[in-house]
Amino acid sequence: MADGGLMDLDKHDGPAASAAAGGQGRGGSRDLLQKIRSMRSSLPQLASDLERAEDIIAIHTDNDTQDGGASLAGRLSAYLRTLSDVQSALRKDMAHTTDHNTKRNDHTDADTQQHSKEVAVGEDGKRERVDALADASSGGGPVGACGAAAATQQQGVPLEVTEKGHGRPCLPGLPAAVIGQLGSFLTTINNVRSLTRVNRETHMKATDKIYGVFRTFTMTRDEEPTYREIKTLKHLKDEAKTLTKALETTLGLFGKFAGVSVVENAYKVKKMPHMPGNVKTAFVEVSSLHMMPPVVSELLEANKDTLKKMTLDVEANKDTLKKMTLDVEYCARAPDAEPIVFSKVTHMDIRGREDLKFIGARCWTFPALTTLRLGRIYCIRYSEDAASLVRLLNQSPKLERLEVDRIRVDDGQWADFTAALGRCPSLTTITALVIDIPSQFGRLNQLKAALKSHWDKPEKKEVRKKLGFVVPNTSIGVGYGQQGMANMEAFRRWAADAKCEVDWQPAGRRANMLVIDCSSGAATALPAPSGLCGQIATRMAANATEVRLELGGTALHESWRDKLIFTNTKKLTINKRGASASAVVDSIPTWLTERQGEGEGQGPTSRCFPAVEELKMCCPSLSMADVYAVSRHHTPFLGGLRTLKSVTFSFVSSLAAAHEFLCCLSVEQLDEVTIEKCAGREVCEWPADPPATGGVRHPLVHRLVCRGLSDKAGLTDSIKLAPVLRPARVELEAWLRESELEGDTVANKLADLRSFAAECAGRVASHYTVKKSECVHGVWDYCLKLNLAA
């Protein structure tokens, strides 16, 4: 090894000499192959040594210590001349050999390419995308005018490696275009620390200006501390100048990313690309505005003329409003600062609650923005969300799509919001805009007025458009849709004429929940509304995943029959509002119990609820007599629920009545039956011994859960369900007051509770064994948990 750790090459043992010596006989060919393979294995070390020598010479030169590096520079010049002569002779020989074997090589190359593709594709086909990109980059697809090979050659990678190397099943064998795609799955720090440091060939492809990995900037929340350790771009550059001019070009922004000190081991720093001006896509996650590293803001702003897509996710600060104000001031620019224009950003995804504040504080504008994706925005009076959003819309005249998870605009901000929408002549899509029906009918007219001036133009008439609305407090009762029908119908006609699709989604405390209110005391039920009101109700019913049916009053009119079909409803809750059995019977719409069709090996299915999987019944004060009274209505209704998987009885007062309801079901089995939140003292309505089950049909139950029990009597009655339903597993949970247990101390009360648990298990010992018995003392009550298995 020479000075600086470089490899000492003897020209008499080089490739040219080996080729001459090995040209006689098959034994000579084998020796030649062995030497070639040995030389190839030394090439990575040679590249590394050359790079180190380059850095050492640059440091000596920039520090004006020419004498110290003169001898090393002289020896390196001699080595490089020798290497250049060897490379030139080898290329000349190979070109001559290729001319004599063109036909044979053409056939061999075709076979080799086919074999390389087979090797590159793994068992699960995950490498198919890599092969497609490789073909495109080598001229088979629209990657570039000259392909990835030409672009990579301009960066210093030999053309032969790019043209023939992409078939090799290894990382360095992939073309730059594919390396760039692989880098998009890593954060920028990981690309710097890992992908660019594999070897020189991978490094050159990863840092390619056209296809390299640094076209994307990605930062996640767990990387905040690393970025906060980095000074601003200007300060980092000034610090590099004070040490050595070489570090200004080699260290750049990424010295800290690679874990390299500016002072020590500087020669180990890889040459990294200059980020400003190269980034096309940015993804930034930050835990709060106060944690936004200044260098990240500067980095994004340095790429304002190249960025095309940007995703920001700044979480809301959970502290006080004053703290949030301080966060905004922390990242804000001067009040009189000129706006920073991101001239090419067309797509922006704003996921966090603080992103709009951050954009406003940095004075960013996006004149080319076409698609804006937002999370939930609540434009209430004490929030700056509305003002920030309106400012962003006013400065984005090319906006086409405003896609929001949900946006609720306060009355005081609604006029400014619609005016901003009116300044976006290319706008065609708005989603999840909250409008309360019927109290906010007037908003529809204001929204129509803002959009009408653009959408009614002849050139926009045939363009497809979409408006999505979220309706809070969604309840359909006997008087639904009787107010504002004229305004609703006028809006519907305008939307249809403008080729605009209108979508309505229900929204309650839980997403997509709809209430069907048959508990009203109204004397008569009005017919279902026609026009837009009827369409809204139909659409909400189709979109609802959870429905609550309130019984005990006036049933919905027969005209609702074809409007309310709950195709996507998975959970159905039936709530009996303290009415008599006869009132419950009269409040169930007849059309709601209709069944139709034949399933596979099953009978007819409910016409209105074809996909319900979870049934919850809230029926306090319901006795066996009530069950018998309403059986003619609830039996066909419950029997049509053929997709049920679980049933929950909440606030049940009669376990026997709950069992009768289960016998009305037509499904063969249930995953779970739950008894919860019992309303005081449960009335078992069974004799002391469990009733015989012969001749009584009920579904096969895999798991019975009884929780929320509050006394010994309730627990004793609940365990009687086990030998009746015969589930595979039983889980009991009770919270008993101190007065329920005997003893003066906690230890004595726990002993009494354990004795009671053993007594409960003994009642069903012929069918079940105890898997878990736990008795604990809580803050106020005593908890018993008992798990049994058949």
Secondary structure, DSSP 8 states (H G I E B T S, - for coil): --GGG-----GGGSHHHHHHHT-SHHHHHHHHHHHHHHHHHHHHHHHHHHHHHHHHHHHHHHTT-HHHHHHHHHHHHHHHHHHHHHHHHHHHHHHHHHHHTHHHHHHHHHHHHHHHHHHHS-TTSTTHHHHHHHHIIIIISTT-SSHHHHHHHHTT--HHHHHHHTTSSSGGGS-HHHHHHHHTTS-HHHHHHTGGGS-HHHHHHHT-TTTSGGGEEEE-GGGHHHHHHS--HHHHHHHHHHH-HHHHHHTTT-TTTTT--SSSSGGG-------TTT--EEEEEES-GGG--HHHHHHHHHTTTT--EEEEEE----S-HHHHHHHHHHH---TT---EE-TT--EEEE-STTHHHHHHHTTEE-TT--EEEEEEEEE-TT-SHHHHHHHHHHT-TT--EEEEEEEEE-HHHHHHHHHHHHT-TT--EEEEEE--TTTTHHHHHHHHHHHHHHHTSGGGTTS-EEEEEEEES-EE-TTTT-SSHHHHHHHHHHHHHTTEEEEEEEESSSBTEEEEE-----SS------HHHHHHHHHHHHH-SEEEEEESS----GGGTTT---TT--EEEEEE-S--HHHHHHHS-GGGG-EE---TT---EESS-TT--EEEEE-TT--HHHHHHHHHHHHHHHHT-TT--EEEEES-SBHHHHHHHHHT---SEESEEEEES--SS-B--S-SS----TT----EESEEEEEEE-SHHHHHHHTTHHHHH--SEEEEEEEE-GGGS--SSHHHHHHHHHHHHHHHHHHTTTT-EEEEEEEEE-SSSEEEEEEEE-
